[in-house]
Amino acid sequence: MSLQNTLPHPRMTTLANGIQVVTQNIAAMQSVAIGIRINSSTRNEPSDMGGASHFIEHLLFKGTPLRSADRILEEFDSLGAKANAYTSQEEVFYYATSLASALPDTFAILADMFVNSVLPIAEVEKERGVVLQEISMNQDNPGRFVYNQFHRGFWHGHPLGAPVLGTPESIASIAPDRLLAYKRSRYTANATIVSAAGNVDHDSIVDLCEKRLNGLPAGAIPGSVPPEGWLPAIAEQTHHQRPMEQTQFYMGYPIPSAGSRHRHTLAVLNQIFGSGMSSRLFREVRERRSLAYSVYSSMSSYTDSGGLLIFAGTKPERANEAVTVCHGELMRFCSETVSEEVLRSAKQQIRSKRLMALDDCEIQVRRISNTTSILGEPEPIGLSLEAIAEVTASDIQAMAQELFGSVVPRVESVGPGDGPGLPQ
């Protein structure tokens, strides 16, 4: 029997005003998560509004004509609900988890924030200081600092390269009226996705959205594309000197966009390469050579670009060796075919993680929102697992040769001394 017939299958409805509503029902759960995503963020910001999307994310919790900031928090608490939000380069996502019975009231608060927040001037000025402290905190954390620097360098000249938090200069200078005008111009119906997962009824969610989100304006969000001929900044090394015990670094290789035909093969490669304790990076860099305590790979994938990233922290005198070893482990995919045993194990790890994640409605509400944004409709979990199951060892090798065979990565590091060079 096909996995698609035995696993939850998401549903989607597009409202008359353009809002996409996607749900995934798992009736046995007591809980539900619901989120509102706006498909506009850092990459769409004008240069003098850097960090505005993240700033607004903070401020949506600060009051509406119906609810003060304190009342918003008190109402969520009185329902036993938890609310949160995050901002990335391409979206802002507001979400809450609650008992299924509390969903209508939980969504009423979330929708009121999303549609009606007025960004009170006094709250703007208080939260401005909070965001500036968040920027400082990220500067003081070597891992966050070097990731942010890598991201800006790798996507230099691309709208994705702008820092999500903005800069101290941009955050200090954005006027409250400009923030509110920016919010109203970006929070439009046709750029909004509502997703719900857990013990939910699709038609009821559609009704809630039609009732609570009918105040969203229409309007197109200005697009933001890289200059013609843009390429990621690779084969470059940048080091930031700090008096630390370790050198921490990111290495990055270009990969296709999030919705590409390679996405399932890349997921399997990344699992084998740097995800978990049986990965090549963990075994070679940590277990065999004792080069690092923490080493892993991850993928940053966007609508028109992506990167395969490696992170490690090591002794300064062994940083060059660590960079070269990490690169060499990736290059093995180009020259060697992975064994069937390793392939089966990687697929099973992915399968287990994705199936166990069905027990977490918060993970699911983000997943169906993301796949709807990327693919135009939510991807059923069974369909994605069937695609993973079909990946072959020769698929991985052919893709590795195509994507990585002649690439010298970007290396961004922080720590004492001169830092590592490019891999040898």
C-alpha positions as a printed Julia matrix, in Angstrom:
424×3 Matrix{Float64}:
   0.0    0.0     0.0
   1.27   3.48   -0.87
   2.5    5.6     2.02
   0.27   8.37    0.72
  -2.77   6.26    1.6
  -1.73   5.56    5.18
  -0.35   8.91    6.34
  -2.0   12.29    6.92
  -2.77  14.13    3.7
  -2.88  17.94    3.81
  -5.7   19.95    2.27
  -5.56  23.44    0.75
  -8.16  26.1    -0.03
  -7.46  29.48   -1.6
  -9.85  32.14   -0.34
 -11.42  34.72   -2.63
  -8.96  37.36   -1.41
  -5.95  35.14   -2.17
  -5.12  33.77    1.3
  -3.97  30.14    1.11
  -5.31  27.93    3.91
  -3.58  24.57    4.42
  -4.32  21.98    7.09
  -3.12  18.55    8.14
  -5.48  16.6    10.34
  -4.28  14.07   12.9
  -7.5   13.39   14.8
  -5.93  11.39   17.64
  -3.99  14.41   18.9
  -5.28  16.59   21.73
  -3.42  19.64   20.47
  -3.31  21.86   17.42
  -0.87  24.39   16.06
  -1.91  27.23   13.81
   0.3   29.74   12.06
   0.06  32.8     9.84
   2.92  33.28    7.41
   3.68  36.38    5.4
   5.8   35.73    2.32
   7.81  38.91    2.63
  10.8   39.54    4.81
  14.4   40.65    4.87
  15.09  40.11    1.17
  12.27  42.52    0.28
  13.39  45.38    2.53
  14.7   48.67    1.11
  18.27  49.36    2.19
  17.19  52.06    4.65
  14.65  49.69    6.26
  17.05  46.89    7.1
  15.64  44.71    9.89
  12.12  46.17    9.6
  10.45  42.77    9.13
  12.01  41.37   12.31
  11.32  44.6    14.21
   7.63  44.39   13.21
   7.53  40.74   14.32
   8.4   41.89   17.84
   5.88  44.71   17.73
   2.88  42.63   16.68
   2.7   41.36   20.25
   2.51  44.94   21.6
  -1.15  45.73   21.18
  -4.17  46.27   18.94
  -7.25  48.5    19.34
  -8.95  45.52   21.05
  -6.08  44.2    23.16
  -3.15  45.72   25.02
   0.21  43.96   25.06
  -0.54  42.64   28.56
  -3.99  41.43   27.54
  -2.59  39.53   24.54
  -0.29  37.55   26.82
  -2.95  37.08   29.48
  -5.49  35.77   26.98
  -3.04  33.26   25.53
  -2.2   32.11   29.06
  -5.85  31.85   30.07
  -6.41  29.46   27.15
  -3.34  27.39   28.01
  -1.92  28.4    24.62
   1.66  29.22   23.7
   2.42  31.81   21.03
   5.66  32.68   19.28
   7.06  34.01   16.01
  10.22  34.02   13.93
  11.66  35.95   11.01
  13.88  34.49    8.31
  15.19  35.87    5.04
  11.98  35.12    3.14
   9.09  34.97    5.61
   7.73  36.01    8.97
   5.74  33.32   10.79
   3.41  33.83   13.74
   2.08  30.71   15.41
   0.38  29.31   18.48
  -0.24  25.88   19.96
  -3.25  25.02   22.08
  -5.76  22.34   22.88
  -8.02  21.68   19.9
 -11.01  22.97   21.87
  -9.26  26.35   22.36
  -8.33  26.84   18.71
 -11.04  29.35   17.72
 -10.2   31.67   20.62
  -6.45  31.21   20.12
  -6.71  32.09   16.44
  -8.85  35.13   17.25
  -5.95  36.62   19.22
  -3.36  35.68   16.59
  -5.46  37.11   13.76
  -6.15  40.32   15.68
  -2.41  40.84   16.1
  -1.73  40.07   12.46
  -4.4   42.32   10.97
  -4.89  45.1    13.5
  -1.6   45.78   15.3
  -1.01  49.52   15.43
   2.65  49.5    16.55
   2.21  52.01   19.42
   4.94  54.65   19.41
   5.88  54.06   23.05
   6.21  50.33   22.4
   8.27  50.95   19.26
  10.82  52.93   21.22
  11.01  50.35   24.02
  11.3   47.44   21.59
  13.91  49.28   19.55
  16.2   48.89   22.55
  15.36  45.18   22.8
  16.23  44.58   19.13
  19.5   46.49   19.53
  20.33  44.22   22.46
  19.5   41.18   20.33
  21.95  42.41   17.69
  24.61  42.87   20.38
  23.92  39.39   21.76
  24.45  37.88   18.31
  27.69  39.81   17.91
  28.94  38.44   21.24
  28.09  34.81   20.4
  30.9   33.51   18.16
  28.74  30.82   16.52
  25.93  33.24   15.65
  28.4   35.93   14.63
  30.33  33.76   12.19
  27.1   32.31   10.72
  25.75  35.8    10.09
  29.03  36.9     8.55
  29.14  33.8     6.38
  25.59  34.38    5.18
  26.29  38.0     4.27
  29.48  37.02    2.47
  28.14  33.98    0.6
  25.08  35.9    -0.62
  26.97  39.17   -1.14
  25.14  41.29   -3.71
  21.98  39.17   -3.4
  18.88  40.34   -1.47
  19.3   37.23    0.71
  22.57  38.63    2.04
  20.89  41.33    4.13
  21.01  40.59    7.88
  17.65  39.52    9.33
  18.11  41.66   12.45
  19.26  44.69   10.5
  22.16  46.78   11.74
  22.41  49.07   14.77
  22.3   52.01   12.38
  19.19  50.9    10.47
  17.23  49.88   13.59
  18.09  53.15   15.36
  16.88  55.23   12.42
  13.54  53.64   11.39
  10.69  55.96   12.38
   7.49  54.48   13.87
   5.27  55.81   11.09
   7.49  54.18    8.46
   7.31  50.86   10.31
   3.52  50.96   10.34
   3.32  51.98    6.67
   5.75  49.18    5.8
   3.71  46.63    7.72
   0.5   47.66    5.95
   2.18  47.45    2.53
   3.57  43.96    3.14
   0.87  42.2     5.17
  -1.45  41.58    2.24
  -3.92  38.77    1.63
  -2.26  37.32   -1.46
   1.08  37.03    0.42
  -0.48  35.21    3.4
  -0.56  31.49    4.18
  -2.51  30.12    7.14
  -1.52  26.62    8.21
  -2.95  24.37   10.9
  -1.91  20.89   12.03
  -3.13  18.45   14.62
  -6.72  17.8    15.64
  -8.2   20.24   13.11
 -11.12  20.36   10.72
 -10.2   21.96    7.41
 -13.56  23.59    6.71
 -13.67  25.08   10.2
 -10.22  26.62    9.69
 -11.37  28.08    6.36
 -14.38  29.61    8.1
 -12.18  31.1    10.83
  -9.86  32.65    8.23
 -12.75  34.13    6.26
 -14.09  35.66    9.48
 -10.87  36.83   11.11
  -8.66  37.81    8.16
 -11.13  39.6     5.9
  -9.55  42.91    6.88
  -6.28  42.15    5.12
  -5.71  44.45    2.13
  -4.91  43.26   -1.37
  -1.78  44.32   -3.18
   1.39  42.99   -4.76
   4.61  42.96   -2.74
   7.57  44.43   -4.64
   9.81  41.63   -5.86
  13.47  41.44   -5.0
  15.82  39.58   -7.31
  19.59  39.44   -7.56
  21.42  41.28  -10.33
  21.64  39.42  -13.62
  24.53  36.99  -13.58
  24.83  36.96   -9.77
  26.82  34.06   -8.31
  27.53  33.1    -4.69
  30.84  34.31   -3.31
  32.86  31.09   -3.13
  36.6   30.31   -3.22
  37.08  33.1    -0.67
  38.33  33.04    2.91
  37.54  35.66    5.54
  38.72  35.54    9.15
  37.56  37.68   12.07
  40.13  37.91   14.85
  38.9   37.39   18.42
  40.7   36.24   21.58
  39.09  32.79   21.85
  40.17  29.28   22.72
  38.75  27.88   19.47
  38.55  28.77   15.82
  34.96  28.33   14.64
  34.19  28.28   10.95
  31.54  27.79    8.31
  32.23  26.41    4.86
  29.66  26.76    2.09
  28.9   25.29   -1.33
  26.15  26.47   -3.72
  23.13  24.19   -4.12
  19.9   24.7    -6.11
  16.8   26.41   -4.75
  14.51  24.81   -2.18
  12.04  23.4    -4.71
  14.57  21.92   -7.12
  14.52  18.4    -8.52
  17.61  17.68   -6.39
  15.95  18.37   -3.04
  15.31  14.75   -2.02
  18.73  13.55   -3.17
  20.32  16.44   -1.27
  18.43  15.42    1.86
  19.92  11.93    1.67
  23.42  13.23    0.92
  23.24  15.65    3.86
  22.1   12.85    6.17
  25.09  10.71    5.21
  27.49  13.62    5.16
  26.9   15.57    8.34
  23.71  14.74   10.22
  24.05  12.55   13.27
  26.69  10.4    14.94
  27.1    7.98   12.05
  27.73  10.78    9.54
  31.01  11.05    7.67
  31.89  14.38    9.28
  31.25  13.13   12.82
  33.22   9.95   12.31
  36.2   11.43   10.48
  36.51  14.89   12.05
  35.53  14.06   15.63
  35.91  10.34   16.25
  38.99   9.48   14.18
  40.96  12.75   14.2
  39.69  14.46   17.39
  39.57  17.75   15.51
  36.28  19.04   16.89
  33.63  18.49   19.51
  30.89  19.94   17.29
  30.83  19.33   13.55
  27.85  19.01   11.22
  26.38  19.99    7.88
  23.09  21.71    7.09
  21.25  23.22    4.14
  20.06  26.81    3.77
  17.53  26.67    0.94
  15.56  29.57   -0.49
  13.26  30.23   -3.45
  16.07  31.07   -5.85
  19.31  29.95   -4.2
  20.79  27.67   -1.58
  23.9   26.59    0.24
  25.26  23.39    1.79
  27.0   24.5     4.98
  29.56  22.84    7.23
  30.24  24.07   10.76
  33.06  23.06   13.09
  34.97  24.42   16.08
  38.58  23.37   16.51
  41.98  24.32   17.91
  43.43  27.28   15.99
  46.55  25.31   15.05
  44.42  22.54   13.52
  41.9   24.72   11.68
  43.56  24.27    8.28
  43.49  20.51    8.73
  39.84  20.58    9.75
  38.82  22.61    6.69
  40.71  20.3     4.36
  39.3   17.14    5.95
  35.7   18.47    5.79
  36.11  19.35    2.13
  37.67  15.97    1.41
  34.72  14.14    2.95
  32.32  15.99    0.64
  34.5   15.28   -2.38
  34.29  11.56   -1.62
  30.69  11.67   -2.86
  32.05  12.65   -6.28
  34.59   9.84   -6.51
  32.92   7.02   -4.55
  29.52   5.39   -4.63
  27.97   5.1    -1.18
  27.3    1.55   -0.04
  23.79   0.14    0.0
  24.07  -0.32    3.77
  24.9    3.36    4.31
  22.15   4.4     1.9
  19.53   2.28    3.65
  20.55   3.64    7.03
  20.33   7.27    5.85
  16.89   6.73    4.36
  15.67   5.07    7.55
  16.98   7.93    9.67
  15.14  10.46    7.51
  12.0    8.32    7.52
  12.07   7.92   11.3
  12.63  11.63   11.95
   9.82  12.68    9.64
   7.34  10.13   10.94
   8.14  10.88   14.58
   7.7   14.58   13.79
   4.04  13.82   13.04
   3.62  13.76   16.83
   4.66  17.43   16.99
   1.99  19.67   15.52
   4.3   22.7    15.75
   6.8   21.06   13.38
   4.0   20.07   11.04
   2.43  23.5    10.88
   5.76  24.95    9.77
   6.37  22.12    7.29
   3.08  22.45    5.43
   3.43  26.23    5.38
   6.97  26.0     3.96
   6.13  23.46    1.28
   3.07  25.46    0.24
   5.23  28.55   -0.19
   7.95  26.68   -2.09
   5.89  24.28   -4.22
   2.55  26.08   -4.47
   0.77  23.44   -2.4
   1.55  21.44    0.75
   3.66  18.34    0.17
   2.15  15.2     1.71
   4.56  13.47    4.08
   3.97  10.16    2.3
   4.92  11.65   -1.06
   8.17  13.05    0.31
   9.08   9.71    1.9
   8.39   7.84   -1.32
  10.72  10.26   -3.13
  13.42   9.67   -0.48
  12.98   5.89   -0.86
  13.64   6.15   -4.6
  17.03   7.9    -4.25
  19.87   5.65   -5.43
  23.59   5.64   -4.76
  24.23   6.56   -8.38
  21.81   9.51   -8.04
  23.88  10.82   -5.14
  27.18  10.45   -6.97
  25.89  12.04  -10.17
  24.42  14.97   -8.26
  27.6   15.44   -6.21
  29.69  15.51   -9.36
  27.34  18.06  -10.92
  27.05  20.36   -7.89
  30.36  20.01   -6.03
  32.93  18.43   -8.32
  34.81  21.61   -9.23
  33.75  23.92   -6.37
  36.1   25.56   -3.92
  33.95  26.61   -0.94
  33.71  29.88    0.92
  35.32  29.71    4.37
  34.35  32.2     7.09
  35.96  31.9    10.51
  36.31  33.6    13.88
  39.03  33.12   16.46
  42.66  33.97   17.22
  45.42  34.35   14.67
  44.97  34.31   10.91
  42.37  31.59   10.71
  42.24  28.67    8.27
  42.82  29.0     4.58
  40.87  27.38    1.79
  40.94  23.57    1.65
  44.02  21.98    0.14
